């Protein structure tokens, strides 16, 4: 009898502990939804009162909100944030705003002079199609994929990232530069293939992922930022960086793009090579001696003045979102627990801004490009985007 009572007591204690843990998790999610709603309400109120359609990206040195044109690579993230706010809350007031800010990007579907059309249309129109099932968004996604396809270089088997003769890139001597960020744009291609039935988009995405896996990664599974190809032969001309500390260093957001990109590729292809590669990238990131205890990385894992280097919340948010998806494919690993730890760090006062501050962005302490002297220790709209996506993925996992 005593043994039975002991077992009952232990079971009750475990149940109470489990219940308390679930309550803490729900509180974290709901608290961060409320914070996001407050910040996005302030942000959209400013825009609506202006009578214009403005697209906030970050703040300047005086704390003023910096708005961007529709051809900026970050233009899809703010509409995406509103779509995610709508999904997290179910509040119908966000739907017309999400549509308004998304549809302001309509002409981007024809953009052919850089690769980031995948970010721009994927975060806006593709989310609108997924979340609100707006039929006319389908054709925009497909047309954008056609535009991105024009940058595919058959000889090299990759989608060229930047035009080598445009802006500061023209000074680097590149012929066909491909950046690791481009892995993120493959989602647009995979989705366009599903929507249209045209396997060309799928085949381009797979070719790019395969070539990148061969040439972008070092023996320790860290990745270069830029690999320049001969567009005709596919020969590698150089391996460099544009936004990292040095050519042989590991730029933090680049590692996050890689982790997210190969996890996403596995979603569409079920090719185990991509899943295994994502796990190798994870192993590099989380065995790195310079990764801080709170798991929010310095802007480059090899930056020379660690620990006195800026953190990059955008890299952390992207990594967390990727890990929630990766955890669904390899549930026996602790990927979700690691993602939770990152999210709890980002949701803490160390990184989450107080309502009404930080230009009404959610997260503080991100880095755009230190080598260019741009956006150092500021909020960035894509940090908020992946944080909100992480909240959605965390909530969906815990509902199951």
VENGI-V497745 format. One record per run of one state. SS is the DSSP state (helix for helix, strand for strand, loop for the rest). FROM is the first residue (numbers start at 0). TO is the last residue. If there is no record, write none. Layout:
# VENGI-V497745
SS|FROM|TO, SS|FROM|TO
This chain:
# VENGI-V497745
loop|0|0, helix|1|49, loop|50|54, strand|55|58, loop|59|63, strand|64|66, loop|67|73, helix|74|88, loop|89|91, helix|92|102, loop|103|104, helix|105|109, loop|110|112, strand|113|113, loop|114|115, helix|116|131, loop|132|135, helix|136|148, loop|149|150, strand|151|152, loop|153|156, strand|157|158, loop|159|160, strand|161|161, loop|162|165, helix|166|170, loop|171|175, strand|176|178, helix|179|195, loop|196|197, helix|198|214, loop|215|215, strand|216|216, loop|217|221, strand|222|222, loop|223|224, strand|225|228, loop|229|234, strand|235|239, loop|240|249, strand|250|250, helix|251|268, loop|269|270, helix|271|285, loop|286|296, strand|297|297, loop|298|298, strand|299|299, loop|300|309, strand|310|310, loop|311|311, helix|312|328, loop|329|333, helix|334|345, loop|346|350, strand|351|351, loop|352|356, helix|357|359, loop|360|361, strand|362|362, loop|363|364, strand|365|368, loop|369|372, strand|373|377, loop|378|379, helix|380|398, loop|399|399
